[in-house]
Amino acid sequence: MTDVKPVLRLEGIVKTFPGVRALDGLSFDVLPGEVHALMGENGAGKSTSMKVLGGIYQPDEGAIIMGDEQVVMNGPLEAKAKGIVFIHQELSLAEELSVAENIYLGELPRKSFGRVDWALLYERTDAILKKLKVGFNARTRVGDLSIANQQMVEIARALTVDAKAVIFDEPTASLTDAEKVVLFDVIADLQAEGVGIIYISHRMEEIFKITDRITVLRDGQYVGTVETKNTDEERVTQMMIGRKLDLSRNVSHHELGNVALEVRGLSCGKLYSDVSFEVRRGEVLGFYGLVGAGRTEIAETLFGLREPSAGQILLDGEEVRISSPADAIARGISLVPEDRKGQGLVLGMNCRDNMTLPQVDDLKAGPFMAEGAEVAIFDQYRDKLDIRTPGWKQRVGNLSGGNQQKIVIGKWLSMHPNVLIVDEPTRGIDVGSKSEIHKLLRGLAAQGYAVIVISSEMPEVLHVSDRIVAMYSGRVMRTFTSEEVTEDNLIQAISGLTDDRAA
């Protein structure tokens, strides 16, 4: 592949912000028909390099070269006109408009006198949607789609232009397994047409499944490029973080306490039924299953966001009724949600205010906030959770994904919960920060917290959990101890197979 001329090349890119050298001489290229992974921890420079490529930032030094020509990108529209298309992790859709209008926004086909050619617009859009095998049409209002289907609309945009290079930024973060298969088919089609693909993801299994080469960044600097077929996860991880990770199974070295939470025969309409489990103080109870298994819905019920149709919830042996998040918080149940940016944080607020948000009423001194008490809480949990930020005044939206997640966890720990529920604790977080979050969750259990972890990643749930609840189609199939669980029997359970059927 090295004899082929790149479709896109970055040479010696430098980008500096006040006090931070975000990119320090970055160079890499993308070949036609290649899927080239760009990897690194949060803050390594991946997003900055893509914003330079998209014309959002202008480099202080270096060059962008397409073919044999040095180009200057003065904005995303100019980048798109030159054949560079971005599929962003953060959705940028107009919810009140149709799918067709979103896909062709700014480029609607016109008839005479500037009128929109709606028939042609819908025809073109439906042809693209047919390739993506989605269950909606061109006229569907985007706001009525699930997050996963909205992501498919973002992907559809890439198929409307004669692209030379397409950048996918965490494209599978909200997709089901079936939708991932469709996405990978689309990427294969783009490859066959000679399009260069830059693929940004923290999911190692995807990287090793679909990419040809991997370029690693660390602290804004180029670490190296390796051929995917000639490397492995351990080497890539070491390139990213400069050290080895502990990938061993969880083994607890502390005594478990009393049962903090017990659920008996809990049901919620068609979402899940007859769910029973318990979690003890000092224990991490993992929930694992396919999308739609009911894991998140159980957490939302325990936090008062959903009303159960049957069953009992017991805290310290006493049956309780939880009809709102306020009820849950008052009874010592805290939920770190799956979508930390949309549900867990106010990105425009500073770190201190995010961390103390649930305690606003308790921290008032008359009509004003007791700033000293707020700062003391932030300082305590910044140190306890090793949150890396210049200070409490830092805007949360400027933190890395791992540090944002620690802010959300700190917010709920500061409420001194009896039960901490963490839904997808490391989604969108790099491998180094994942290791820190895993260590943090195990540490909280060792301190006596009852912790429930919901995860779609098998290595994660195996690594952090003392016991694992395997769910399929709204039902508990089996509960495993860490000693008896294997990858095989866990997969069988979440696929709806009993031991007899699996045999």
ABEGO torsion letter per residue (X at the ends): XAABBBABBBBGBBBBBBGBBABBGBBBBBBBGBBBBBBEBBGAGAAAAAAAAAGABBBABEBBBBEABBBBBAEAAAAAAAGBBBBBABBBBBAABBAAAAAABGABBBBBGGBBBAAAAAAAAAAAAAAAGBABBAABBAAABBAAAAAAAAAAAAAABBBABBBBBGAAAABBAAAAAAAAAAAAAAAAAGBBBBBBBABAAAAAAABABBBBBBGGBBAEBBBAAABBAAAAAAAAAGBBBBABBBBBABBBBBBABBBBGBBBEAABBGBBBBBBBGBBBBBBEBBGAGAAAAAAAAAGABBBABEBBBBGGBBBBBABAAAAAAAGBBBBBABAAAAABBAABBAAAAAAAAAAAAABBEABBBAAAAAAAAAAAAAAAGBBBAEAABBAAABBAAAAAAAAAAAAAAAGBABBBBBGAABGBBAAAAAAAAAAAAAAAAAGBBBBBBBABAAAAAAABABBBBBBGGBBABBBBAAABBAAAAAAAAAGBBAAAAX
